[in-house]
Amino acid sequence: MNQKIISGANLHITNIIFFLIDSVIVVPILEEFFFRKIIFGALYKKFSLITSALISALIFSLVHTHKIWSAAILGTGTFAILL
């Protein structure tokens, strides 16, 4: 009866497990593929390594934007692509 804490939310254990698998494994892998392979790959065909890394990291930081963390995300993203 009290399984639904939030209106419309089904907190069954299988839903929680699938949510965790998606958010911890599936989404990060797809995100890396999208930003490193697709975005960075397309940019690298037209620009230098550094320019491509900076633009890709900028796009990543805009997608994951939070006013306080944007600069840190941009720096970390640039560093990660250059690895």
C-alpha positions in Angstrom: 0.0 0.0 0.0 2.8 2.4 0.9 5.1 1.3 -2.0 4.3 4.4 -4.0 6.1 7.2 -2.1 6.0 9.6 -5.0 2.9 9.8 -7.0 3.2 7.5 -10.1 6.6 6.1 -9.0 7.0 2.3 -8.9 9.8 1.6 -6.5 9.9 -2.1 -7.2 13.4 -3.5 -6.7 13.8 -4.5 -10.3 13.1 -0.9 -11.4 15.7 0.4 -8.9 18.3 -2.2 -10.2 17.6 -1.2 -13.9 17.9 2.5 -13.0 21.2 1.9 -11.3 22.6 -0.1 -14.1 21.5 2.5 -16.6 22.8 5.5 -14.7 26.1 3.9 -13.6 27.0 1.7 -16.6 25.0 2.3 -19.8 24.6 6.1 -19.8 28.3 6.8 -19.1 29.4 4.4 -21.9 27.0 5.9 -24.4 28.0 9.4 -23.4 31.7 8.6 -23.8 31.0 7.1 -27.2 28.9 10.2 -28.3 31.4 12.8 -27.1 34.7 11.1 -27.9 33.8 9.2 -31.1 31.1 11.3 -32.7 31.6 14.9 -31.6 35.4 14.8 -31.1 35.9 12.6 -34.1 34.0 15.0 -36.4 35.9 18.0 -35.0 39.3 16.4 -35.3 38.7 15.9 -39.0 38.5 19.7 -39.4 40.6 21.1 -36.5 43.8 20.4 -34.6 43.8 18.1 -31.6 43.8 20.9 -29.0 41.1 22.9 -30.8 38.9 19.8 -31.2 39.4 18.9 -27.5 38.5 22.4 -26.3 35.4 22.6 -28.5 34.3 19.1 -27.5 34.9 19.8 -23.8 33.0 23.1 -24.2 30.0 21.3 -25.7 30.2 18.7 -22.9 30.3 21.4 -20.2 27.3 23.2 -21.7 25.3 20.0 -21.7 26.2 19.3 -18.1 26.1 22.9 -17.1 25.9 24.2 -13.6 27.1 27.8 -13.1 29.6 26.8 -10.4 31.0 23.7 -12.0 31.1 24.7 -15.7 34.8 25.7 -15.6 35.8 22.6 -13.8 33.9 20.4 -16.2 35.5 22.2 -19.2 39.0 21.7 -17.8 38.4 18.0 -16.8 36.8 17.3 -20.2 39.7 18.8 -22.1 42.2 16.9 -20.0 40.2 13.6 -20.5 40.1 13.9 -24.3 43.9 14.7 -24.4 44.7 11.4 -22.6 
